Amino acid sequence: MPFHGTVANGSDFPGLEFMQRVESHPPQITDWMFIKYDFVVGRLTIQVIRSGMTAEDEATYNANAPCRFRN
């Protein structure tokens, strides 16, 4: 069963554009996230990026993010 979503960042893949609605099958998905009740679910790449931030950078990132993160 395919998943439907929206490209929410830049893409190096030909034919994919920011905010484009797409359909994909589970074997094609390598990272994902969605927002539920203002909290991010998934976010494996973001977890890695945030784990290398200083406390100050993480606070700035969180203050400017369009959603909230659970630790």
Secondary structure, 3 states (H helix, E strand, C coil): CCEEEECCCCCCCCCCCCCCEEEECHHHCCCCEEEECCEEEECHHHHHHHHCCCHHHHHHHHHHCCCECCC
